[in-house]
Amino acid sequence: MASVISKEDWGIHEDQAVFLYRMENSTGAYVELTNFGAAIVAVTVPDRHGHFDNVVLGFPRLQGYIDDDCYVGATIGRYANRIAFAGFDLDGHHYDLEPNDGPHTNHGGIAGFHKRVFDVTVHDDALSFHLTSTDGDGGFPGNLRLTVVYQWSEANELHIHYEATSDKKTVLNVTNHAYFNLSGNKEDVQDHPLQVHASHVLETTEDYIPTGVWIPCSDPSFSRIKGLNHCYVLDETAQNKLKRAAKLCHEGSGRTLEVYTTYPGLVVYSGDFLSSDIPGHAGLPYRPFDGICLECQYFPDSPNHPDFPSTVLDIKAVYNEQILYKFTVSPE
């Protein structure tokens, strides 16, 4: 049975209409999305006793997303995470990008996809969000056409499919920046057990730029970290196939989130710098460790690391990547 999809007006941004969509399955579990940033606004699922809670951070009104600078729930592009010193070389040409994280570019620059209003197509069982990013947008080459498809299943699985083409050779790395809190925002995430299906993590500088070294997750130097903002190299390497990435649990509610993806990496960000002035769904501004991001993506700064999995999108190629969030409950 397909999810029931509804729509309501949510406001205007730069003369463009913004809507709030809901995809609800027959169990009453639902996902809310907006075409502002093609963002996940809410994921409401049951605990082991059948009580429903929203398990992602979000804002009850559009203004929260307009003012937000923590990428809450948003689609990230053109390039998720950092590109060192806001530039890269491609086919003998150097491209200067917008620095927005010290000297580096982060999450596509100052006006990345998280601040764009997408066009929407409503299907029987899915929502497609469409965006055209023009040649030179943020410094990136090529007229890029991106489609983000969301599907919500009877089994409480949220499937995200990214597809894109460009009329010039370019680089692309798209992800979603949802912050998860399986307690239903009743407590922070520091006691959420997390398993990542990776044996290595990328070593980075203090400003999160990869050095090119892969560190074993068992390395004592890695175990002494406080907070997480790291890219894990996923163990399974099959391309164009969903593979296990992570499992997040909350023992009190029994909720479990399993993450699958076609991407080679998973950035785990524990929300160390999370903050907001506008109240979220629970009526309070967000603070550090209120949510954890599980960002499936290519490696940070790949355009400057030829030994990393390539993020180059050729003219006749189709970018095709997937993320699957599977929500379940465990018995007491």
N, C-alpha and C positions, 0 to 999 in steps of 0.2 A: 504494500500500500504506500503510495506516494505521500510525502508530507504536504500538509495544507499550508499554502503560502498567502500571507496577508501583507498589506502595505498601508502606511499612514504618512501624511505630510510631516516633515520634521524641521523644516525651515528653509532659509535661502542663504547661500554663501556665494559672494561675488556674482550675483545675478543668476545663479544656477540653483535649481530646486534640489533639495536634499530630502531623502525618504528614509524611513525606518521599516525594515522588512522583518517578518517572522516566518520561520519554517517550523511547523509543529507536527510531530508524529502522533500516532493513535494512542500512545501511552501518556500524552500530555507533556512530554519533554520537548523543549524547543530551543532554537537558536535565533538570536536577533542580529541583524546586519544592517549597515548603512552604506550608502554609496559615497559618503564622505570618507575618502581613504580606503574604500572597500573593506571596512573594518568590521570585526566581530565585536558586537556590543554586549551580548549576553549568551551564555550557554546554561540552560536551566535543566538540571537532571536530578534524579532521586538519590537519596542515601539508602542504606540497608533497611530502613524502616518505611521507605516510600515517601519520605518528606523531600520536597523539591527545593533546591537552592540554585542560585546563579553561581557558577564556579570560575568565572573570569572577571577581571577588573574592567570597569567601564563607567560611562557617565550617563545619567538619565536624560540629558538634553544635549543638543548639537553643540552648544557653546563650549561645553567641556572638551570636546574634540578639537574645536578651533583653537582653544587656548592651550591645549596640552602640548608639552614638549618632551614627553616620555614615550611617545609612539604607541599609546595604549590601544591594543587590538588591531592595529593598522596593517595594511599591506605596505611592504617596504620595497622601494626601488628608486632609481634603477639598480643600485647596488647595495644589498644588505651588508651591514657592518662597514668596516673601514677600508679606505684606499689611502695608502701612505703618502703624505705630503701632497695630497689632492692632485694626483696626476698619474698617468701611465702612458706607455708607448704601444702603438699597434701599427704593424706594417710600416714602420719607419716614420710614423707621425706621432708627435707628442700631444696629448690631450690634457689641458688644464681644467680641473674641476673646481667646484665651489668648496672651499674649506669651511667647515662648520663645527669641527671638533679640534680646537687648536689649529695646527697646520694641516690637519688631515680632513678627508671627506668621510662622513659617517651617514649611513642609511640614505644615500642618494643626494645629500646636500641640503641646502637651506629650505628648498621647496620640493621635497621628494614626493613620492606618490601618496604618502600619508596625509598630505594637505590638498589633494586633488579631488574633484567631484567626478565620479565615474558615471558613464551611461550604464543602463541596466536592461537586461532582457530577462523576463520571467518565463520559465519553462514549467511543465507539469511537475517536475520533481527536482528542480534546481534553479539557482539564480546565477546569471552571468553578468559580471561587471567588466566594462570595456573602457580602455583609456588609450589615447594617442599621445605619445610623448615626442615632441618635434625634434628634428635634428639640432644638436647643440644644447638641448635641455640639460641644465646643470653642468654643461661642458661635454656631455656624452654624444658620440656620433650616431647618426641614423634616425630616421623617422620610425619610431617603434610603436607597434600596435600590440597591446597586451589585453588578454582576456583572463579573468579570474573566475572560476566556476566553483560555487559552493553547493554541496548536496548534504542533506541530513537524513539519516536512515532510521528505520524502525528499531534498529539495535543501538541507537544513540551513538552513531558514528558520523563525525563531521569530516567530509572529504573535500579537499581543496586541490584544484587542478589549475596550473599556470600554463598558458600557451602564449607565445609571442613570436613576432617576425619583425625584421628590420630591413630597410632598403639600403643600408650601409653596414659594413662589418662593424660590430660593436662588442661591448661586454655587458653581461646581464646576470643579476643574482637577486631573485625575488623571494621574499618570505613573508610570514605573518608574525606579528609582534604581540600576540596575546599574552597576558599575564594570568597564570592559573593560580587559583586558590581553592582547593577541593573541600575546604571546611565550609564553603559558602561565605567566606570573608568574616567568619566568627573569630578567627585567630590568624596570626601570620603564618608564613610557610616554612619557618625554620625547623619545624618538626615533621615536615612531609618527607618520608623516605623516598629517595630517588635512585633509580638504577639506570645507567647509561650503557648501551651496548657498544662499548668502545674500549680499546686497550691503550690508546694513545691520545694525547691532547697536544694542541699546538702551543709551543713556547712563544711568549710575546714579550715585548718591551713593556715598560710601565704604562704607556699610553695605548696598549692593546694592539700593537702592530706585530704580526708574526715575524719571528726571526728566521723561519725556515726549518727549525728543529722540532722533531716530534718527541715528546716526553712520554715515557710509559706512565700510565695512571698510577702505578704502584710506586713510583719514584717518591722518596720521602720529602723532597723539596716541594712536590706538588701537593702532598697531603697536609702541608702546613698553611695552606692558603685560608684566608678569611673572606667569605663571600665568593661568588662564582661569576665570572664573565669570561668564559673559556670556550674555545671551539674544539669539540671532540671529533676525532677521526673515526667514523663508524666502522665497525668490524666487517660487516657485510658490504661487498663491493659491487654486486650485480647492478648494471645500469638499467634504467627504465623499468625497474621492478621495485615494488614496495618492500622495504626491509625494516626490521626492528631498529628503533632508535633509542627509545627510553620508556620507562615506566615510573609513574609518580603515584603515590598513595597517600591517603589520609585515614589513619586507623580509627579515629573517632566516628567518622561517618560511614566508613567502609568503601568510600569512593576510590576508584582507581582510574587513572588515565594512561593508556598505552599510545605511544606515538610511533607511526610508521612513515617512511619517506623514500623517495627515489634519490634524494640528495646525498652527497658523500659526507656531509658534516652536520653536527648539531651544536649550536651555540647555546649554552646554558647560562642564563643571566638571572641571578637571584634577587634582582631589584634593589641592589645596594644604594643606588642613587635615585630611587623612585620618590617622586614628590608631586603634589598638586595643590593648587589653591582652591580649586573647585571641588565640591563634594562628589564622591562617586555614588554608585548605586546604594550603598549602605548608609549614605548621608554624611559621611566623613571624608575629608581629604585623604589621599593616599600617602603612605609613608614607607620608608625602606623596609623591604622584606614582606610587604603586603601581598606580593604575587611573584611567581617565578615564570620566566620565559623559556620556552623550549623551541628555539628558532632553527628549523631545518633549512639548510642552505649550503652553498659552496663556501670554500674557505675565505676568510677575510684577506684582502689585499692580493687575491690570486692574479690579477693582471700584472703584478710586479714580481710574481714567483712562477717562472715557467715550469717548475717541477710540481706545482700544485695542479689538481684537476682543473681543466680549462673552463673559463667562463666566456670564451669568445663565441659570439653568435654570428655565423656567416650569413651572407645575403639571402641565400636560398634555403637556409636551415630553419627549422621550427623549434623554438624553445619549448620543452615539454617536461614539466616536473610536477610531482604530487606530494601532498602531505595528508595523512589520515590521523585524526584524533578519535580514539575509541574509549568511550566512557562506560564503565561497568561498576558493579558493587560486589563486595565480598561479604560472606556471612560472618557473624560474630564468632 
